[in-house]
Amino acid sequence: KQWVSTQSTGVFYLFVPLSLLLCPPQLLYKLTLKLTGLWETQTLQHREKEVRFSDQDEIRVEVAPVPAQETIMRVSVHSFNDIEHSTDIGSAVDPFVEVRANHVLCGVTKPKSDQTTALVEETFHVKTERNKQSIILRFHLKDKDYASEDDLLGYGYFDLEEEDITSNQTVYLKWKGKEIGNIVISVDYQNLVVV
């Protein structure tokens, strides 16, 4: 025979053979749930209720440690421009820049042969435990002399405490109170992970 179910306002009406009404209540309950589509839902809920943890069970959650970080200051020398001071009369200058942080030498750029204006694009990294704002950067422009000691052409400084903008800044160089040219620099900070 055909079993038919109809739904009206949330109530199911089942038309089943009379012999099924004489079966055990548990079997009739399962049959009703299957016919109405609720069997899988009830079974799933039942299975979820069966899941138990004993007192001896341990749940371990591994948390990755947060790596330590260090802040490194990067000082970039982009160029020097319009250098007017020469230490040797009639000879060309081969300028290079010494970069110092609070009088500590951090790096030296490569000499530019016979140039008073040139692109440099060299970067130096400075690690310090001091407050960044307490650092004064000093730049010494020198003339490379291969036969004797290098000659100082001029110098300038960049005080991080006084400057809000540190990208592509012009530092004017002086020699005995007279401006002899300038360099263009940038200062930024990079976080490094310590392992």
N, C-alpha and C positions, 0 to 999 in steps of 0.2 A: 504494500500500500504506500501511498505518497504521504509524506509528512509535510505539513504546511505550517508556517508561522507567520503571523501578521503582527504589526506593531501599531499601537494607537495610544497616544499620549503617554509614552514611556512604559506601557504594560504589554507583556508578551502573552499572546494566546496560542496555545499549542494544541494541535489536533493529532492525537496519537492513538494507536490501537489500544483497546481496553486491557489486553494482556500485559502491557507495560506498566500499568498502574499497580499490578500485583507484584512487581519486582521489588527487591530491597531498596529502602529509601536512599542509601548511599549511592547505588548505581543510578537511581532515578535523578539524584542531584547532579551527578557528573554528566549525565545525558542532557539535562536541561542546560547546564553551563555550556556544553559543546554546541548545542543547537543555537544558543543565543550569542556565541562568539566570546564568552567571558572565561572559558576554561583556561586559555593560555595565560590570561592576566592573573587569574587566581593562583595557577600553578607557579608562576614567576614570583608572586608575592610570598607564597608558601616557602619556596626555596630560599628567598632572601631571609625569611625569619629563621631558617635553620642554620644560618651561618653564625657561628659563635667563636669568640676568642677566649682561651683559658687564661688564667692568671699568669701562666708561665710563658705565654707568647710574648715576643718582643717585636716592636715595630721600630726599625732603625731608619732614620732619615739623615742622610749625609749632606752636610752643608759645606759648600766650598768656602775655604777661607778667603777673606778679603785681602788682596795683595797690597803690600805697602807701596807707596808711591813717593817719588822724589820730584821736585820741581827744578828744572834746568833752565837757566836763562840763556837765550840765544842772541848773540850780537852779530849783526850782518853789516859788513861794509860794502855798500853798493858801488860807490865811485868816489874819485877825487876830481876836483874841478878848478880850472883857472889858477894854477899854481904860479906865482910870480916871483918867488924867492929862489935864488940860485946861490949855492955856497962857493962855487968856483966860477970865476969870470971867464966867459967864453966857452964854457963846457956845458953839455946837456945834463939834465937831471934824470935820475932813475928812481922815482918816488916809490915808497912803500909805507904802510901804516902799522904802527904798533898799537895794539888794543890793551888797555889796562883797566882793571876794576879795583878801585881803592888802592892804586899804586901797585897792584899785583899784575904782572904780565900774563895775559890770557892767550895771546896769539899775535902772529905777524903775517901780513899779506905778502904776496909775491911782488918783487919789484917790477915796475913797468918801465921798460927801457926807453929813454928819451921821450917822455910824454908828460905834459902838464895837465892834461885832462884825459881820464881813462876810466873805463868800466873795471870794477874789481870783482864784485859778487863773491865774496868769501865770508863764511860764517864760523863763529867761535862759540863754544859752549862753556858756560860758567856754572859750577855747582857751588852754592854757598849756604851756610847756616844762618846768615845774617838776614835781617829784614830787607826785602828787595828795595824798598824806598830809601834805604840808607846807603845805597851803592852809587858812587859817582864814577862814570866811565870817562877815561882820559884817552885821548888819541894823539900820538906823536907821529907826525909826518917826517920821514927821513929820506935822505938821498943815499942810495946804495953806492958805496965807494969800495971797489974791489982791491984797491991798493993800500987803503988805510981804514981808519975807523969811520963808520957811517956818520954823516953830518945831519944835524937836526934842522929841518926847514921851517917847521911851525908846530903848534900844538893847540888843542881845544878840548873842551870837556862837555859832558852831557849828564846833568843831575836828574836822576830818576824821581827824586822827591818833588822837583819843581815842574816836571813835564807830565801832562796828562796823555798826550798823544805820542806814541813811540815808534810809529811806522813812517818810513821815508822822511826822516828829519834831517835838516841841514845843520851841520856843526861847522861854525866858522873858525878857521885856524889863524893864529896870530904869531908874529915874530917881533919881539921888542916893541909891543904895543901896536903894530901895524898889521892889518889884515892881509894875508898872503894867499888866500884861496879857501876852499871848503871841501868837506867830505859829506856824503849822504849815507845815513845809517838807519837801521831798524833794530828794535829790541822787542822780543816777545818771549813767551814762556811755554815750556813743553813739559807735560807730566810723563815720567818714565816709571814703568812697573818694576819693582825690585823683587827678584825671585831668589 
